[in-house]
Amino acid sequence: MISTMTKVGRSIAECGNARLGVEMVFGESTVTSSFATSPMKLLTPVSRGKSVWAYTSSFGGGLVAGDQTRLEISLGAGSRCFVGTQSSTKIYRNPAGHPCSHNTNAVLGPGSLLIFAPEPVQAFADSHYTQRQEFRLGAGAGLLLLDWFTSGRAARGERWAFAHLESRNEVFVENERVLLDPILLTSPEVAEHMGRFNCMASLLLLGAPFAEAAEAMQQALAARAVERRAAQSFSVSPVRGGVLMRIAGIEVENVRRELQNHLWFVGELLGDDPWARKS
């Protein structure tokens, strides 16, 4: 963990920026630009092939004392890309009350495909975090968006003890907004509202590349019996051109397995399964 005392010489409002550009080059998805400034890091272990794989992280594994980070993604026509994180994004304690924030802006060219599936956000007690994510899809593009967070350091008795957690996802298809999904959680009310659950996840499948999987997800959840005091709770909502599923679960790893069960098709689209070693 990096404390605020180790960041001597950095201004509270200093930003970390990362940019990723992917294009089709000789029939394969290829990283054509990759750039990051501290505290952000951008790794591209698969920079060319059926799909490009990229992972973001930050020095210290999370955000502290007013960190503001930004990620920009540009996918050329027909390209495919997976973007994840190396581990959960930790939002460290912030007694001084300086908010942390992260913005993602992604532009998907016609017929391109983006699987944006970071590990969950883990907000520590007294932390303050705001996230804004905007995705703009061209004709025939596909987006898989996973946005999830945990109750914090539950093993240490910190359950929903952060001061502020806000996430806003906005999706446009050919310049027309098809989804606006804001979430705002503030202490102390959130602990009462979340009850027994320690993890919340939202999964969006949008566009023609995910049409079959979206239909399968809706049918599977519609057929599932509702159990009283179940370990997990589900809801599914149609979105123009896709579907939005929400999961609330007691155990983070059980939510992860449930998500992976619904994402059986990802390996075929990417050429490999990005979660195979995390199962």
C-alpha positions in Angstrom: 0.0 0.0 0.0 1.2 3.5 -0.8 0.2 6.1 1.7 -0.3 9.8 1.0 3.1 10.5 2.8 5.0 8.6 0.0 3.7 10.8 -2.7 5.9 13.8 -1.8 6.1 16.3 -4.6 2.8 15.3 -6.3 -0.1 17.7 -6.4 -3.4 16.5 -5.0 -5.0 17.0 -8.4 -2.3 15.3 -10.4 -3.7 13.1 -13.1 -2.6 9.7 -14.5 -3.5 9.2 -18.1 -3.5 6.1 -20.3 -4.4 5.7 -24.0 -4.8 2.6 -26.1 -5.3 2.5 -29.8 -6.2 -0.7 -31.7 -6.5 -1.1 -35.5 -6.8 -4.0 -38.0 -3.4 -4.5 -39.6 -3.0 -7.2 -42.3 -6.1 -8.9 -41.0 -5.3 -9.0 -37.3 -6.1 -6.7 -34.4 -3.0 -4.8 -33.5 -2.0 -2.3 -30.8 -1.0 0.9 -32.8 -0.6 3.2 -29.8 -0.1 2.6 -26.1 0.8 5.3 -23.5 0.5 5.9 -19.8 1.6 8.3 -17.1 2.0 7.8 -13.4 0.2 6.6 -11.4 -1.4 4.6 -14.2 0.2 1.7 -15.9 -1.0 0.0 -19.2 0.2 -3.5 -20.1 -0.5 -5.2 -23.4 0.6 -8.9 -23.1 -1.3 -9.7 -26.3 -0.6 -6.9 -28.7 -1.5 -8.6 -32.0 -3.8 -11.5 -33.1 -7.5 -12.3 -33.2 -7.8 -9.8 -30.4 -5.7 -7.4 -28.4 -5.5 -7.8 -24.6 -4.7 -4.9 -22.3 -4.5 -4.5 -18.5 -4.6 -1.3 -16.5 -3.2 -0.9 -13.0 -1.7 1.9 -10.8 1.3 2.2 -8.6 0.3 0.9 -5.2 -2.6 -1.0 -6.7 -5.2 1.7 -6.1 -6.1 5.3 -5.6 -5.2 7.7 -2.7 -5.5 11.3 -1.7 -7.2 12.9 -4.6 -5.8 10.8 -7.5 -7.5 11.4 -10.8 -7.0 8.9 -13.6 -8.2 8.7 -17.1 -8.3 6.0 -19.8 -8.9 6.6 -23.5 -9.6 3.7 -25.8 -9.9 3.8 -29.6 -10.8 0.8 -31.7 -10.6 0.8 -35.4 -13.2 -0.8 -37.7 -13.4 -4.6 -37.3 -10.8 -4.8 -34.4 -11.3 -6.7 -31.2 -10.0 -5.9 -27.7 -10.2 -7.1 -24.1 -9.4 -4.6 -21.4 -9.1 -5.7 -17.7 -7.2 -4.9 -14.6 -4.4 -6.9 -12.9 -6.3 -7.0 -9.6 -9.1 -5.3 -7.8 -8.9 -1.5 -7.8 -8.4 -0.4 -4.1 -9.6 3.0 -3.0 -7.6 3.6 0.1 -8.6 5.4 3.3 -8.9 9.1 2.8 -9.2 10.9 6.2 -8.5 14.3 4.6 -11.6 13.9 2.4 -9.9 14.4 -1.0 -12.0 12.6 -3.6 -10.5 10.1 -6.0 -11.8 9.7 -9.5 -11.4 7.7 -12.7 -12.8 8.4 -16.2 -12.9 6.0 -19.1 -13.8 7.1 -22.7 -14.0 4.5 -25.4 -14.7 4.9 -29.1 -15.6 1.7 -31.0 -15.3 1.8 -34.8 -17.8 0.1 -37.1 -17.9 -3.7 -36.5 -15.4 -3.6 -33.7 -15.7 -5.4 -30.4 -14.7 -4.4 -26.9 -14.8 -6.6 -23.8 -14.3 -4.2 -20.9 -14.1 -6.3 -17.7 -12.0 -5.0 -14.9 -11.7 -6.6 -11.5 -14.1 -5.1 -8.9 -13.6 -1.8 -7.1 -12.8 -2.3 -3.4 -13.4 0.9 -1.5 -11.9 1.1 2.0 -13.5 2.8 5.0 -13.8 6.6 4.8 -12.8 6.6 1.1 -14.4 8.7 -1.6 -14.5 7.5 -5.2 -16.3 8.7 -8.4 -16.2 6.8 -11.7 -17.4 8.0 -15.1 -17.4 5.7 -18.1 -18.6 6.6 -21.6 -18.7 4.3 -24.6 -19.5 5.3 -28.2 -20.2 2.5 -30.7 -20.2 2.7 -34.4 -22.5 0.7 -36.6 -22.3 -3.1 -35.9 -20.0 -2.7 -33.0 -20.3 -4.8 -29.8 -19.7 -3.9 -26.2 -19.4 -6.2 -23.1 -19.2 -4.0 -20.0 -18.7 -5.3 -16.5 -18.9 -2.8 -13.6 -18.7 -4.3 -10.1 -17.6 -3.4 -6.6 -17.3 -5.1 -3.2 -18.3 -4.0 0.3 -14.7 -3.2 1.2 -12.4 -5.1 3.5 -15.2 -7.3 5.0 -12.6 -9.6 6.6 -11.5 -6.6 8.7 -15.1 -5.7 9.6 -15.3 -2.9 7.0 -18.6 -3.5 5.3 -19.9 -0.6 3.2 -17.9 1.8 5.3 -16.7 4.1 2.6 -17.9 7.7 2.5 -18.9 7.9 -1.1 -18.9 5.5 -4.1 -20.4 6.7 -7.4 -20.4 5.1 -10.9 -22.0 6.4 -14.1 -22.0 4.4 -17.3 -23.2 6.0 -20.5 -23.4 4.2 -23.8 -24.1 5.7 -27.3 -24.8 3.8 -30.5 -24.2 5.9 -33.6 -24.5 9.0 -31.4 -27.8 8.0 -29.8 -27.7 7.3 -26.1 -29.0 3.8 -25.4 -28.0 3.5 -21.7 -27.5 5.8 -18.8 -26.8 3.8 -15.7 -25.8 5.8 -12.5 -25.1 4.3 -9.1 -24.6 6.4 -6.0 -23.8 4.9 -2.6 -23.1 6.9 0.5 -22.4 6.1 4.1 -24.1 5.2 6.5 -27.3 4.4 4.6 -25.7 2.0 2.2 -24.9 -0.7 4.8 -28.5 -1.0 5.8 -29.7 -1.1 2.2 -27.2 -3.8 1.1 -28.1 -6.1 4.0 -26.3 -9.4 3.7 -24.7 -8.8 0.4 -21.0 -8.0 -0.1 -20.7 -7.6 -3.8 -22.7 -5.9 -6.6 -22.2 -6.4 -10.3 -23.7 -4.9 -13.5 -23.1 -6.7 -16.8 -24.1 -5.2 -20.1 -24.1 -7.1 -23.4 -24.8 -4.8 -26.3 -24.7 -5.1 -30.1 -24.9 -7.8 -32.8 -21.8 -9.8 -31.7 -23.5 -10.5 -28.3 -27.1 -11.1 -29.5 -27.1 -14.9 -29.0 -25.4 -14.6 -25.6 -27.8 -11.9 -24.5 -30.8 -14.0 -25.4 -29.4 -17.0 -23.6 -28.8 -15.0 -20.5 -32.4 -13.7 -20.4 -33.8 -17.2 -20.8 -31.5 -18.7 -18.2 -32.4 -16.1 -15.6 -36.1 -16.3 -16.4 -36.1 -20.0 -15.8 -34.3 -19.8 -12.5 -36.5 -20.2 -9.4 -36.6 -17.4 -6.8 -35.2 -18.5 -3.5 -35.9 -16.8 -0.2 -32.7 -15.5 1.4 -30.7 -16.8 -1.5 -26.9 -16.2 -1.5 -27.3 -14.3 -4.7 -30.0 -12.0 -6.2 -30.5 -11.3 -9.9 -32.3 -8.9 -12.2 -32.2 -8.6 -16.0 -33.5 -5.7 -18.1 -33.7 -5.3 -21.8 -31.6 -2.5 -23.4 -32.0 -1.5 -27.0 -29.7 -3.9 -28.8 -28.8 -5.9 -25.7 -29.4 -6.7 -22.1 -28.3 -5.5 -18.6 -28.0 -8.0 -15.8 -27.4 -7.1 -12.1 -26.1 -9.5 -9.4 -25.9 -9.0 -5.7 -24.1 -11.7 -3.8 -22.8 -12.5 -0.3 -19.5 -13.9 -1.5 -17.4 -12.1 -4.1 -16.0 -15.3 -5.6 -19.5 -16.8 -6.0 -20.5 -13.6 -8.0 -17.3 -14.1 -10.1 -18.3 -17.7 -10.9 -21.8 -16.7 -11.8 -20.5 -14.0 -14.2 -18.1 -16.4 -15.8 -21.0 -18.9 -16.3 -22.8 -16.3 -18.4 -19.6 -15.4 -20.3 -19.0 -18.8 -21.8 -18.7 -17.3 -25.3 -15.9 -14.8 -24.6 -13.0 -17.3 -25.3 -14.3 -17.9 -28.8 -14.6 -14.2 -29.6 -11.1 -13.4 -28.3 -9.3 -16.5 -29.3 -8.6 -17.5 -25.6 -10.4 -17.2 -22.2 -9.0 -14.3 -20.1 -10.4 -15.8 -16.9 -9.2 -19.4 -17.4 -6.4 -19.0 -14.8 -8.7 -17.2 -12.3 -11.4 -19.9 -12.1 
